[in-house]
Amino acid sequence: MVDPQPYDQVRLHPAPAHTHGIDPTTTLLVADTVNDQPNTYVLWHLDTHPDHHDWAAAVTTGDIRTITRITPTGDVRTWTPST
């Protein structure tokens, strides 16, 4: 499959695979990629989450357990990123 892109939704591997303190059942939004750091993504909470404006993290593809992409036509695909 393809790498995550902005507006994709992701879930992280359970800790200790990452150090961000996020429950692996929490869905996060890929807000952006990090320039000059391949396979690194800025994540935000969804806009429905109470910490939406107060939390962000940069993660690598290795931190991501699943990626979900919802297309403008309503198609939904979920996959595991290749690391």
MMTF fields as JSON, N, C-alpha, C and O atoms, coordinates in Angstrom:
{
  "mmtfVersion": "1.0.0",
  "mmtfProducer": "UNKNOWN",
  "numBonds": 331,
  "numAtoms": 332,
  "numGroups": 83,
  "numChains": 1,
  "numModels": 1,
  "chainsPerModel": [1],
  "groupsPerChain": [83],
  "chainIdList": ["A"],
  "bondAtomList": [4, 2, 8, 6, 12, 10, 16, 14, 20, 18, 24, 22, 28, 26, 32, 30, 36, 34, 40, 38, 44, 42, 48, 46, 52, 50, 56, 54, 60, 58, 64, 62, 68, 66, 72, 70, 76, 74, 80, 78, 84, 82, 88, 86, 92, 90, 96, 94, 100, 98, 104, 102, 108, 106, 112, 110, 116, 114, 120, 118, 124, 122, 128, 126, 132, 130, 136, 134, 140, 138, 144, 142, 148, 146, 152, 150, 156, 154, 160, 158, 164, 162, 168, 166, 172, 170, 176, 174, 180, 178, 184, 182, 188, 186, 192, 190, 196, 194, 200, 198, 204, 202, 208, 206, 212, 210, 216, 214, 220, 218, 224, 222, 228, 226, 232, 230, 236, 234, 240, 238, 244, 242, 248, 246, 252, 250, 256, 254, 260, 258, 264, 262, 268, 266, 272, 270, 276, 274, 280, 278, 284, 282, 288, 286, 292, 290, 296, 294, 300, 298, 304, 302, 308, 306, 312, 310, 316, 314, 320, 318, 324, 322, 328, 326],
  "bondOrderList": [1, 1, 1, 1, 1, 1, 1, 1, 1, 1, 1, 1, 1, 1, 1, 1, 1, 1, 1, 1, 1, 1, 1, 1, 1, 1, 1, 1, 1, 1, 1, 1, 1, 1, 1, 1, 1, 1, 1, 1, 1, 1, 1, 1, 1, 1, 1, 1, 1, 1, 1, 1, 1, 1, 1, 1, 1, 1, 1, 1, 1, 1, 1, 1, 1, 1, 1, 1, 1, 1, 1, 1, 1, 1, 1, 1, 1, 1, 1, 1, 1, 1],
  "groupList": [{"groupName": "MET", "atomNameList": ["N", "CA", "C", "O"], "elementList": ["N", "C", "C", "O"], "formalChargeList": [0, 0, 0, 0], "bondAtomList": [1, 0, 2, 1, 3, 2], "bondOrderList": [1, 1, 2], "singleLetterCode": "M", "chemCompType": "L-PEPTIDE LINKING"}, {"groupName": "VAL", "atomNameList": ["N", "CA", "C", "O"], "elementList": ["N", "C", "C", "O"], "formalChargeList": [0, 0, 0, 0], "bondAtomList": [1, 0, 2, 1, 3, 2], "bondOrderList": [1, 1, 2], "singleLetterCode": "V", "chemCompType": "L-PEPTIDE LINKING"}, {"groupName": "ASP", "atomNameList": ["N", "CA", "C", "O"], "elementList": ["N", "C", "C", "O"], "formalChargeList": [0, 0, 0, 0], "bondAtomList": [1, 0, 2, 1, 3, 2], "bondOrderList": [1, 1, 2], "singleLetterCode": "D", "chemCompType": "L-PEPTIDE LINKING"}, {"groupName": "PRO", "atomNameList": ["N", "CA", "C", "O"], "elementList": ["N", "C", "C", "O"], "formalChargeList": [0, 0, 0, 0], "bondAtomList": [1, 0, 2, 1, 3, 2], "bondOrderList": [1, 1, 2], "singleLetterCode": "P", "chemCompType": "L-PEPTIDE LINKING"}, {"groupName": "GLN", "atomNameList": ["N", "CA", "C", "O"], "elementList": ["N", "C", "C", "O"], "formalChargeList": [0, 0, 0, 0], "bondAtomList": [1, 0, 2, 1, 3, 2], "bondOrderList": [1, 1, 2], "singleLetterCode": "Q", "chemCompType": "L-PEPTIDE LINKING"}, {"groupName": "TYR", "atomNameList": ["N", "CA", "C", "O"], "elementList": ["N", "C", "C", "O"], "formalChargeList": [0, 0, 0, 0], "bondAtomList": [1, 0, 2, 1, 3, 2], "bondOrderList": [1, 1, 2], "singleLetterCode": "Y", "chemCompType": "L-PEPTIDE LINKING"}, {"groupName": "ARG", "atomNameList": ["N", "CA", "C", "O"], "elementList": ["N", "C", "C", "O"], "formalChargeList": [0, 0, 0, 0], "bondAtomList": [1, 0, 2, 1, 3, 2], "bondOrderList": [1, 1, 2], "singleLetterCode": "R", "chemCompType": "L-PEPTIDE LINKING"}, {"groupName": "LEU", "atomNameList": ["N", "CA", "C", "O"], "elementList": ["N", "C", "C", "O"], "formalChargeList": [0, 0, 0, 0], "bondAtomList": [1, 0, 2, 1, 3, 2], "bondOrderList": [1, 1, 2], "singleLetterCode": "L", "chemCompType": "L-PEPTIDE LINKING"}, {"groupName": "HIS", "atomNameList": ["N", "CA", "C", "O"], "elementList": ["N", "C", "C", "O"], "formalChargeList": [0, 0, 0, 0], "bondAtomList": [1, 0, 2, 1, 3, 2], "bondOrderList": [1, 1, 2], "singleLetterCode": "H", "chemCompType": "L-PEPTIDE LINKING"}, {"groupName": "ALA", "atomNameList": ["N", "CA", "C", "O"], "elementList": ["N", "C", "C", "O"], "formalChargeList": [0, 0, 0, 0], "bondAtomList": [1, 0, 2, 1, 3, 2], "bondOrderList": [1, 1, 2], "singleLetterCode": "A", "chemCompType": "L-PEPTIDE LINKING"}, {"groupName": "THR", "atomNameList": ["N", "CA", "C", "O"], "elementList": ["N", "C", "C", "O"], "formalChargeList": [0, 0, 0, 0], "bondAtomList": [1, 0, 2, 1, 3, 2], "bondOrderList": [1, 1, 2], "singleLetterCode": "T", "chemCompType": "L-PEPTIDE LINKING"}, {"groupName": "GLY", "atomNameList": ["N", "CA", "C", "O"], "elementList": ["N", "C", "C", "O"], "formalChargeList": [0, 0, 0, 0], "bondAtomList": [1, 0, 2, 1, 3, 2], "bondOrderList": [1, 1, 2], "singleLetterCode": "G", "chemCompType": "PEPTIDE LINKING"}, {"groupName": "ILE", "atomNameList": ["N", "CA", "C", "O"], "elementList": ["N", "C", "C", "O"], "formalChargeList": [0, 0, 0, 0], "bondAtomList": [1, 0, 2, 1, 3, 2], "bondOrderList": [1, 1, 2], "singleLetterCode": "I", "chemCompType": "L-PEPTIDE LINKING"}, {"groupName": "ASN", "atomNameList": ["N", "CA", "C", "O"], "elementList": ["N", "C", "C", "O"], "formalChargeList": [0, 0, 0, 0], "bondAtomList": [1, 0, 2, 1, 3, 2], "bondOrderList": [1, 1, 2], "singleLetterCode": "N", "chemCompType": "L-PEPTIDE LINKING"}, {"groupName": "TRP", "atomNameList": ["N", "CA", "C", "O"], "elementList": ["N", "C", "C", "O"], "formalChargeList": [0, 0, 0, 0], "bondAtomList": [1, 0, 2, 1, 3, 2], "bondOrderList": [1, 1, 2], "singleLetterCode": "W", "chemCompType": "L-PEPTIDE LINKING"}, {"groupName": "SER", "atomNameList": ["N", "CA", "C", "O"], "elementList": ["N", "C", "C", "O"], "formalChargeList": [0, 0, 0, 0], "bondAtomList": [1, 0, 2, 1, 3, 2], "bondOrderList": [1, 1, 2], "singleLetterCode": "S", "chemCompType": "L-PEPTIDE LINKING"}],
  "groupTypeList": [0, 1, 2, 3, 4, 3, 5, 2, 4, 1, 6, 7, 8, 3, 9, 3, 9, 8, 10, 8, 11, 12, 2, 3, 10, 10, 10, 7, 7, 1, 9, 2, 10, 1, 13, 2, 4, 3, 13, 10, 5, 1, 7, 14, 8, 7, 2, 10, 8, 3, 2, 8, 8, 2, 14, 9, 9, 9, 1, 10, 10, 11, 2, 12, 6, 10, 12, 10, 6, 12, 10, 3, 10, 11, 2, 1, 6, 10, 14, 10, 3, 15, 10],
  "groupIdList": [1, 2, 3, 4, 5, 6, 7, 8, 9, 10, 11, 12, 13, 14, 15, 16, 17, 18, 19, 20, 21, 22, 23, 24, 25, 26, 27, 28, 29, 30, 31, 32, 33, 34, 35, 36, 37, 38, 39, 40, 41, 42, 43, 44, 45, 46, 47, 48, 49, 50, 51, 52, 53, 54, 55, 56, 57, 58, 59, 60, 61, 62, 63, 64, 65, 66, 67, 68, 69, 70, 71, 72, 73, 74, 75, 76, 77, 78, 79, 80, 81, 82, 83],
  "secStructList": [7, 7, 7, 7, 7, 6, 6, 7, 3, 3, 3, 3, 7, 7, 6, 6, 1, 7, 1, 1, 7, 7, 7, 6, 6, 7, 7, 3, 3, 3, 3, 3, 3, 7, 6, 6, 1, 6, 6, 3, 3, 3, 3, 3, 3, 7, 6, 6, 1, 6, 6, 6, 6, 6, 7, 3, 3, 3, 3, 3, 4, 4, 4, 3, 3, 3, 3, 3, 3, 3, 7, 6, 6, 1, 7, 3, 3, 3, 3, 7, 7, 7, 7],
  "xCoordList": [0.832, 0.0, 0.876, 2.101, 0.239, 0.941, 1.156, 0.532, 2.043, 2.323, 1.146, 0.351, 1.026, -0.05, 0.116, 1.227, -0.994, -1.033, -1.878, -2.669, -1.723, -2.577, -4.054, -4.504, -4.775, -6.199, -6.482, -7.631, -5.467, -5.673, -5.842, -5.354, -6.533, -6.676, -5.779, -5.675, -5.128, -4.204, -4.456, -5.022, -4.016, -3.937, -2.509, -1.892, -1.991, -0.608, -0.51, -1.494, 0.689, 0.956, 0.807, 0.987, 0.484, 0.431, 1.808, 2.834, 1.824, 3.081, 3.661, 2.878, 4.94, 6.01, 6.523, 7.611, 5.796, 6.27, 6.393, 7.137, 5.679, 5.818, 5.774, 5.386, 6.162, 6.239, 5.275, 5.513, 4.203, 3.309, 2.139, 1.358, 2.004, 0.951, -0.444, -1.419, -0.558, -1.854, -2.356, -1.632, -3.589, -4.255, -4.319, -4.672, -3.988, -3.984, -5.367, -5.468, -6.433, -7.772, -8.168, -9.244, -7.312, -7.592, -7.23, -6.115, -8.171, -7.926, -7.365, -7.886, -6.291, -5.614, -5.633, -5.813, -5.451, -5.456, -4.038, -3.31, -3.641, -2.355, -2.551, -3.28, -1.9, -2.042, -1.071, -1.394, 0.129, 1.14, 2.291, 2.388, 3.149, 4.415, 5.487, 5.283, 6.614, 7.702, 8.775, 9.367, 9.007, 10.003, 11.373, 11.751, 12.097, 13.464, 13.562, 14.662, 12.437, 12.443, 11.515, 10.337, 12.033, 11.184, 10.462, 10.998, 9.239, 8.41, 8.102, 7.946, 8.013, 7.669, 6.438, 6.346, 5.485, 4.178, 3.76, 4.037, 3.094, 2.518, 1.087, 0.302, 0.755, -0.581, -1.305, -0.694, -2.602, -3.494, -4.596, -4.863, -5.236, -6.482, -7.553, -7.447, -8.581, -9.713, -10.389, -10.263, -11.098, -11.727, -12.828, -13.287, -13.259, -14.261, -13.635, -14.355, -12.314, -11.615, -11.41, -11.102, -11.575, -11.409, -10.008, -9.864, -8.977, -7.606, -7.2, -6.014, -8.17, -7.874, -6.919, -5.986, -7.122, -6.291, -5.064, -4.235, -4.93, -3.877, -2.829, -1.985, -2.853, -1.938, -1.564, -2.406, -0.303, 0.19, 1.436, 2.095, 1.752, 2.951, 3.521, 2.794, 4.823, 5.478, 5.828, 6.464, 5.412, 5.671, 6.274, 6.194, 6.87, 7.387, 6.434, 5.525, 6.648, 5.817, 5.838, 4.835, 6.956, 7.066, 6.161, 5.857, 5.72, 4.798, 3.35, 2.516, 3.059, 1.68, 1.289, 1.974, 0.169, -0.348, -1.251, -1.096, -2.204, -3.106, -3.317, -3.219, -3.611, -3.936, -5.31, -5.587, -6.166, -7.476, -7.612, -7.381, -7.991, -8.205, -9.662, -10.177, -10.312, -11.678, -11.61, -11.181, -12.026, -11.926, -13.124, -14.128, -13.03, -14.163, -15.442, -16.544, -15.296, -16.479, -17.04, -18.032, -16.406, -16.901, -16.288, -16.648, -15.376, -14.681, -13.762, -13.142, -13.669, -12.824, -11.877, -12.299, -10.585, -9.561, -8.746, -8.392, -8.446, -7.597, -6.482, -6.727, -5.253, -4.114, -3.05, -3.086, -2.115, -0.941, 0.2, 0.47, 0.888, 1.981, 3.17, 3.409, 3.903, 5.148, 6.225, 6.255, 7.12, 8.169, 9.518, 10.525],
  "yCoordList": [-1.183, 0.0, 1.245, 1.165, 2.365, 3.649, 4.226, 3.8, 5.192, 5.87, 6.763, 7.141, 7.104, 7.998, 9.383, 9.832, 10.03, 11.386, 12.253, 11.723, 13.587, 14.438, 14.095, 13.805, 14.135, 13.821, 12.332, 11.953, 11.472, 10.06, 9.956, 10.801, 8.917, 8.639, 7.464, 6.511, 7.519, 6.457, 6.059, 6.808, 4.862, 4.385, 3.915, 3.339, 4.166, 3.824, 2.434, 1.886, 1.877, 0.622, 0.855, 1.979, -0.181, -0.017, 0.358, -0.027, 1.11, 1.406, 0.081, -0.805, -0.11, 0.881, 1.076, 1.624, 0.655, 0.841, 2.322, 2.673, 3.186, 4.63, 5.259, 4.602, 6.506, 7.154, 8.33, 9.238, 8.33, 9.487, 9.392, 10.337, 8.271, 8.13, 8.022, 8.351, 7.576, 7.484, 6.046, 5.11, 5.89, 4.587, 4.084, 4.854, 2.819, 2.311, 2.274, 2.049, 2.489, 2.543, 3.964, 4.17, 4.943, 6.34, 6.611, 6.325, 7.158, 7.524, 8.934, 9.847, 9.104, 10.393, 10.795, 9.952, 12.06, 12.594, 12.959, 13.597, 12.558, 12.988, 14.432, 14.695, 15.357, 16.778, 17.21, 18.078, 16.6, 17.043, 16.048, 15.182, 16.187, 15.459, 16.404, 17.618, 15.862, 16.683, 16.798, 15.804, 18.032, 18.271, 17.769, 17.903, 17.202, 16.728, 15.579, 15.243, 14.97, 13.803, 12.759, 12.695, 11.949, 10.966, 10.062, 9.713, 9.693, 8.789, 9.342, 8.577, 10.668, 11.302, 12.171, 12.913, 12.059, 12.684, 13.422, 12.97, 14.556, 15.293, 14.797, 14.772, 14.4, 13.903, 14.858, 15.498, 14.944, 15.689, 14.749, 13.735, 15.094, 14.423, 14.86, 15.927, 14.033, 14.418, 15.645, 15.902, 16.393, 17.625, 17.369, 18.306, 16.135, 15.784, 15.431, 15.233, 15.35, 14.986, 16.227, 17.297, 16.107, 17.279, 17.891, 19.078, 17.128, 17.657, 18.068, 18.229, 18.234, 18.541, 19.726, 19.66, 20.782, 21.982, 21.972, 22.877, 20.985, 20.999, 19.912, 19.753, 19.16, 18.037, 17.834, 17.942, 17.541, 17.139, 16.307, 16.432, 15.465, 14.637, 14.394, 14.387, 14.195, 13.748, 12.285, 11.915, 11.458, 10.023, 9.551, 10.233, 8.387, 7.772, 6.666, 6.281, 6.173, 5.087, 3.896, 3.192, 3.655, 2.529, 2.647, 1.637, 3.861, 4.066, 3.747, 3.505, 3.748, 3.637, 2.176, 1.412, 1.8, 0.431, 0.297, -0.641, 1.231, 1.19, 2.59, 3.591, 2.625, 3.857, 3.661, 2.613, 4.661, 4.624, 5.867, 6.987, 5.65, 6.762, 6.748, 5.729, 7.89, 8.065, 8.998, 10.145, 8.517, 9.309, 10.246, 10.061, 11.243, 12.157, 11.441, 11.955, 10.274, 9.528, 8.63, 7.933, 8.644, 7.857, 6.472, 5.726, 6.117, 4.835, 4.877, 5.905, 3.77, 3.679, 2.511, 1.394, 2.78, 1.728, 1.801, 2.891, 0.657, 0.574, -0.414, -1.484, -0.064, -0.93, -0.711, 0.262, -1.617, -1.529, -0.986, -1.501, 0.055, 0.623, -0.333, -1.12, -0.244, -0.984, -0.149, 1.072, -0.812, -0.063, -0.362, 0.179],
  "zCoordList": [0.0, 0.0, 0.0, -0.092, 0.103, 0.043, 1.439, 2.411, 1.509, 2.774, 3.162, 2.302, 4.445, 4.853, 4.239, 3.959, 4.043, 3.498, 4.433, 5.213, 4.366, 5.173, 4.981, 3.873, 6.06, 6.188, 6.329, 6.553, 6.204, 6.537, 8.045, 8.795, 8.479, 9.898, 10.251, 9.478, 11.412, 11.814, 13.26, 14.056, 13.56, 14.943, 15.156, 14.261, 16.35, 16.66, 17.268, 17.765, 17.22, 17.922, 19.42, 19.889, 20.17, 21.635, 22.183, 21.62, 23.283, 23.976, 24.462, 24.803, 24.515, 24.399, 22.983, 22.812, 21.966, 20.594, 20.235, 19.32, 20.939, 20.775, 22.169, 23.135, 22.272, 23.594, 23.715, 24.512, 22.947, 22.916, 23.89, 24.003, 24.594, 25.578, 24.994, 25.668, 23.775, 23.109, 23.147, 22.809, 23.559, 23.555, 22.11, 21.217, 21.859, 20.485, 19.832, 18.626, 20.608, 20.008, 19.612, 19.05, 19.898, 19.566, 18.109, 17.672, 17.376, 15.982, 15.931, 16.573, 15.156, 15.003, 13.537, 12.658, 13.279, 11.932, 11.514, 12.275, 10.308, 9.759, 9.304, 8.348, 9.992, 9.687, 8.589, 7.777, 8.564, 7.611, 7.606, 8.475, 6.623, 6.603, 7.141, 7.172, 7.56, 8.085, 7.003, 6.583, 6.566, 5.519, 5.956, 7.12, 5.032, 5.245, 6.243, 6.682, 6.61, 7.482, 6.871, 7.222, 5.967, 5.294, 6.289, 7.34, 5.934, 6.742, 8.129, 9.08, 8.251, 9.514, 9.295, 8.317, 10.238, 10.066, 11.331, 12.442, 11.156, 12.271, 12.452, 11.504, 13.688, 13.995, 14.926, 15.782, 14.747, 15.633, 16.078, 15.432, 17.191, 17.542, 16.542, 15.936, 16.374, 15.539, 16.138, 17.335, 15.322, 15.823, 16.84, 17.493, 16.99, 17.996, 19.345, 20.324, 19.41, 20.646, 21.521, 20.996, 22.841, 23.709, 23.678, 23.972, 23.333, 23.267, 21.85, 21.563, 20.979, 19.572, 19.431, 18.631, 20.168, 20.032, 20.935, 20.846, 21.791, 22.802, 22.645, 23.527, 21.552, 21.441, 19.984, 19.092, 19.752, 18.438, 18.67, 19.702, 17.711, 17.821, 16.435, 15.442, 16.383, 15.157, 15.355, 16.343, 14.413, 14.49, 13.179, 12.157, 13.227, 12.016, 11.571, 12.306, 10.385, 9.867, 10.811, 10.93, 11.486, 12.406, 13.622, 14.256, 13.965, 15.082, 14.707, 15.579, 13.412, 12.936, 12.756, 12.076, 13.383, 13.263, 12.048, 11.266, 11.875, 10.714, 10.156, 10.866, 8.857, 8.145, 7.523, 6.939, 7.645, 6.99, 6.131, 6.586, 4.882, 3.96, 3.517, 3.056, 3.663, 3.196, 1.99, 2.117, 0.832, -0.389, -0.515, 0.173, -1.382, -1.589, -2.054, -1.862, -2.657, -3.111, -2.018, -2.233, -0.834, 0.285, 0.416, 1.325, -0.467, -0.339, 0.871, 1.144, 1.597, 2.776, 2.598, 2.298, 2.786, 2.739, 4.009, 4.461, 4.589, 5.771, 5.485, 4.928, 5.862, 5.633, 6.683, 7.436, 6.722, 7.609, 6.782, 5.697, 7.273, 6.482, 6.417, 7.333, 5.318, 5.226, 5.882, 5.729, 6.619, 7.314, 6.726, 7.184]
}
